[in-house]
Amino acid sequence: MRPASRSFARQRLGAATDLLNHLAATGADLLVRCKSGRNLPALARCRDGSRLARLGALTVHVIDAEIIIRTPRAAGPATTGY
């Protein structure tokens, strides 16, 4: 990892907080998906509905998303919250 490099992670944040802090220290941009039940108390609310929160030593930008998946074979769309 180096400054301006990008990484996407799909890991359990409880076990990965130290790793994320280490990677962020390199200057890399990180995008991490976590379960919707993860408790990240808001430090501040943003005008777009997102919020800033703390994850270990990091200040993170939390974006709630609902993803809808439609496939030709599925009986209906599948919806998941993140």
MDAnalysis code that builds the backbone (N, CA, C; Angstrom):
import MDAnalysis as mda
import numpy as np

u = mda.Universe.empty(246, n_residues=82, atom_resindex=np.repeat(np.arange(82), 3), trajectory=True)
u.add_TopologyAttr("name", ["N", "CA", "C"] * 82)
u.add_TopologyAttr("resid", np.arange(1, 83))
u.add_TopologyAttr("resname", ["MET", "ARG", "PRO", "ALA", "SER", "ARG", "SER", "PHE", "ALA", "ARG", "GLN", "ARG", "LEU", "GLY", "ALA", "ALA", "THR", "ASP", "LEU", "LEU", "ASN", "HIS", "LEU", "ALA", "ALA", "THR", "GLY", "ALA", "ASP", "LEU", "LEU", "VAL", "ARG", "CYS", "LYS", "SER", "GLY", "ARG", "ASN", "LEU", "PRO", "ALA", "LEU", "ALA", "ARG", "CYS", "ARG", "ASP", "GLY", "SER", "ARG", "LEU", "ALA", "ARG", "LEU", "GLY", "ALA", "LEU", "THR", "VAL", "HIS", "VAL", "ILE", "ASP", "ALA", "GLU", "ILE", "ILE", "ILE", "ARG", "THR", "PRO", "ARG", "ALA", "ALA", "GLY", "PRO", "ALA", "THR", "THR", "GLY", "TYR"])
u.atoms.positions = np.array([
    [0.840, -1.176, 0.000],
    [0.000, 0.000, 0.000],
    [0.882, 1.235, 0.000],
    [0.429, 2.235, -0.724],
    [1.148, 3.491, -0.768],
    [0.145, 4.624, -0.917],
    [0.547, 5.869, -0.729],
    [-0.384, 6.981, -0.879],
    [-1.087, 6.924, -2.231],
    [-2.379, 7.226, -2.214],
    [-3.244, 7.268, -3.387],
    [-3.600, 5.893, -3.939],
    [-3.084, 4.807, -3.359],
    [-3.545, 3.488, -3.794],
    [-4.905, 3.249, -3.157],
    [-5.691, 2.333, -3.741],
    [-7.035, 2.081, -3.257],
    [-7.203, 0.618, -2.911],
    [-7.977, 0.379, -1.859],
    [-8.215, -0.987, -1.420],
    [-9.664, -1.137, -1.003],
    [-10.253, -2.283, -1.315],
    [-11.615, -2.602, -0.903],
    [-11.553, -3.838, -0.026],
    [-12.221, -3.797, 1.121],
    [-12.191, -4.927, 2.045],
    [-13.602, -5.332, 2.437],
    [-13.772, -6.621, 2.652],
    [-15.049, -7.168, 3.110],
    [-14.785, -8.015, 4.341],
    [-14.222, -7.442, 5.347],
    [-13.817, -8.221, 6.502],
    [-14.598, -7.817, 7.737],
    [-14.544, -8.679, 8.728],
    [-15.139, -8.353, 10.017],
    [-14.297, -7.258, 10.649],
    [-14.918, -6.136, 10.913],
    [-14.152, -4.985, 11.385],
    [-13.603, -5.165, 12.785],
    [-14.250, -5.954, 13.618],
    [-13.738, -6.156, 14.961],
    [-12.332, -6.725, 14.932],
    [-12.097, -7.685, 14.041],
    [-10.786, -8.321, 13.940],
    [-9.835, -7.512, 13.071],
    [-10.350, -6.608, 12.274],
    [-9.518, -5.927, 11.284],
    [-9.201, -4.478, 11.635],
    [-9.663, -3.977, 12.772],
    [-9.454, -2.566, 13.106],
    [-7.979, -2.205, 13.116],
    [-7.130, -3.030, 13.719],
    [-5.692, -2.744, 13.737],
    [-5.116, -2.729, 12.328],
    [-5.551, -3.675, 11.494],
    [-5.089, -3.722, 10.100],
    [-5.523, -2.470, 9.345],
    [-6.765, -2.044, 9.517],
    [-7.252, -0.844, 8.834],
    [-6.482, 0.394, 9.281],
    [-6.189, 0.497, 10.568],
    [-5.382, 1.622, 11.053],
    [-3.994, 1.614, 10.416],
    [-3.393, 0.431, 10.301],
    [-2.073, 0.297, 9.681],
    [-2.125, 0.697, 8.201],
    [-3.132, 0.203, 7.473],
    [-3.252, 0.526, 6.049],
    [-3.524, 2.007, 5.833],
    [-4.363, 2.593, 6.670],
    [-4.657, 4.017, 6.535],
    [-3.415, 4.867, 6.771],
    [-2.525, 4.406, 7.631],
    [-1.284, 5.144, 7.913],
    [-0.384, 5.221, 6.688],
    [-0.593, 4.341, 5.703],
    [0.210, 4.391, 4.475],
    [-0.245, 5.500, 3.539],
    [-1.432, 6.075, 3.811],
    [-1.976, 7.105, 2.938],
    [-2.913, 6.546, 1.878],
    [-3.132, 5.236, 1.902],
    [-4.027, 4.611, 0.928],
    [-5.474, 4.985, 1.219],
    [-6.306, 5.009, 0.178],
    [-7.745, 5.198, 0.325],
    [-8.369, 3.836, 0.553],
    [-9.215, 3.712, 1.567],
    [-9.824, 2.433, 1.903],
    [-11.334, 2.517, 1.756],
    [-11.926, 1.467, 1.235],
    [-13.375, 1.319, 1.191],
    [-13.679, -0.018, 1.838],
    [-14.413, 0.006, 2.937],
    [-14.658, -1.208, 3.708],
    [-16.155, -1.394, 3.895],
    [-16.626, -2.578, 3.574],
    [-18.026, -2.907, 3.793],
    [-18.155, -3.586, 5.147],
    [-19.138, -3.183, 5.919],
    [-19.378, -3.854, 7.190],
    [-20.857, -4.187, 7.317],
    [-21.164, -5.046, 8.244],
    [-22.550, -5.443, 8.460],
    [-23.376, -4.245, 8.926],
    [-24.648, -4.255, 8.556],
    [-25.517, -3.134, 8.915],
    [-25.728, -3.031, 10.418],
    [-25.500, -4.102, 11.171],
    [-25.667, -4.073, 12.611],
    [-24.477, -3.517, 13.361],
    [-23.413, -3.191, 12.666],
    [-22.200, -2.661, 13.310],
    [-22.504, -1.310, 13.935],
    [-22.161, -1.131, 15.204],
    [-22.435, 0.104, 15.927],
    [-21.264, 1.062, 15.755],
    [-21.458, 2.081, 14.941],
    [-20.460, 3.135, 14.752],
    [-21.133, 4.459, 15.110],
    [-21.078, 4.867, 16.385],
    [-21.760, 6.093, 16.816],
    [-21.284, 7.316, 16.033],
    [-22.221, 8.150, 15.660],
    [-21.918, 9.331, 14.850],
    [-21.181, 10.392, 15.655],
    [-20.105, 10.905, 15.078],
    [-19.418, 12.080, 15.625],
    [-20.050, 13.336, 15.064],
    [-20.456, 13.247, 13.801],
    [-21.079, 14.379, 13.115],
    [-21.935, 13.843, 11.971],
    [-22.980, 14.578, 11.639],
    [-23.848, 14.233, 10.515],
    [-23.469, 15.105, 9.323],
    [-23.469, 14.504, 8.150],
    [-23.175, 15.234, 6.915],
    [-24.490, 15.594, 6.224],
    [-24.459, 16.610, 5.395],
    [-25.676, 17.092, 4.737],
    [-26.289, 16.063, 3.800],
    [-25.494, 15.116, 3.309],
    [-26.017, 14.107, 2.393],
    [-26.630, 12.906, 3.116],
    [-26.701, 12.958, 4.459],
    [-27.285, 11.873, 5.237],
    [-26.262, 10.888, 5.784],
    [-25.031, 10.973, 5.329],
    [-23.974, 10.107, 5.853],
    [-23.492, 10.684, 7.183],
    [-22.520, 10.017, 7.809],
    [-22.019, 10.501, 9.089],
    [-20.536, 10.184, 9.240],
    [-19.893, 10.893, 10.145],
    [-18.518, 10.610, 10.524],
    [-18.549, 9.840, 11.835],
    [-17.678, 8.842, 11.957],
    [-17.628, 8.018, 13.160],
    [-16.181, 7.619, 13.424],
    [-15.940, 7.023, 14.578],
    [-14.604, 6.549, 14.928],
    [-14.554, 5.036, 14.807],
    [-13.460, 4.557, 14.255],
    [-13.173, 3.127, 14.180],
    [-11.724, 2.984, 14.608],
    [-11.502, 2.609, 15.846],
    [-10.150, 2.608, 16.378],
    [-9.637, 4.031, 16.399],
    [-8.463, 4.255, 15.831],
    [-7.879, 5.594, 15.780],
    [-8.336, 6.374, 14.546],
    [-9.123, 5.751, 13.690],
    [-9.542, 6.383, 12.436],
    [-10.859, 7.121, 12.574],
    [-10.973, 8.246, 11.898],
    [-12.274, 8.866, 11.676],
    [-12.729, 8.365, 10.315],
    [-13.904, 7.743, 10.280],
    [-14.396, 7.137, 9.044],
    [-15.672, 7.828, 8.591],
    [-15.913, 7.783, 7.290],
    [-17.120, 8.323, 6.679],
    [-18.055, 7.142, 6.461],
    [-19.185, 7.127, 7.151],
    [-20.122, 6.012, 7.103],
    [-21.247, 6.338, 6.138],
    [-21.455, 5.446, 5.186],
    [-22.513, 5.591, 4.191],
    [-23.418, 4.378, 4.296],
    [-24.695, 4.586, 4.589],
    [-25.652, 3.490, 4.609],
    [-26.157, 3.289, 3.188],
    [-26.183, 2.042, 2.759],
    [-26.596, 1.750, 1.393],
    [-27.545, 0.566, 1.372],
    [-28.488, 0.599, 0.467],
    [-29.358, -0.535, 0.207],
    [-29.088, -0.974, -1.222],
    [-28.710, -2.225, -1.370],
    [-28.349, -2.746, -2.686],
    [-29.439, -3.692, -3.149],
    [-29.948, -3.456, -4.338],
    [-30.986, -4.303, -4.930],
    [-30.375, -5.070, -6.091],
    [-30.525, -6.383, -6.041],
    [-29.960, -7.245, -7.085],
    [-31.109, -7.875, -7.870],
    [-31.095, -7.682, -9.168],
    [-32.087, -8.288, -10.049],
    [-31.359, -9.164, -11.062],
    [-31.816, -10.387, -11.202],
    [-31.245, -11.290, -12.193],
    [-32.377, -11.860, -13.045],
    [-32.085, -12.286, -14.270],
    [-33.127, -12.820, -15.132],
    [-33.821, -14.060, -14.561],
    [-33.113, -14.857, -13.792],
    [-33.684, -16.097, -13.264],
    [-34.416, -15.941, -11.944],
    [-34.168, -14.877, -11.221],
    [-34.763, -14.717, -9.893],
    [-36.247, -14.397, -9.988],
    [-37.023, -14.875, -9.011],
    [-38.456, -14.614, -8.982],
    [-38.722, -13.139, -8.678],
    [-37.831, -12.492, -7.969],
    [-37.954, -11.080, -7.630],
    [-36.619, -10.543, -7.194],
    [-36.548, -9.237, -6.982],
    [-35.267, -8.656, -6.573],
    [-34.895, -9.043, -5.148],
    [-33.604, -9.145, -4.901],
    [-33.086, -9.369, -3.559],
    [-32.516, -8.054, -3.055],
    [-32.887, -7.687, -1.842],
    [-32.438, -6.419, -1.273],
    [-31.611, -6.673, -0.030],
    [-30.465, -6.005, 0.064],
    [-29.589, -6.131, 1.214],
    [-29.160, -4.742, 1.671],
    [-29.104, -4.537, 2.981],
    [-28.646, -3.262, 3.525],
    [-27.205, -3.359, 3.991],
    [-26.462, -2.300, 3.780],
    [-25.074, -2.212, 4.244],
    [-24.897, -0.891, 4.928],
])
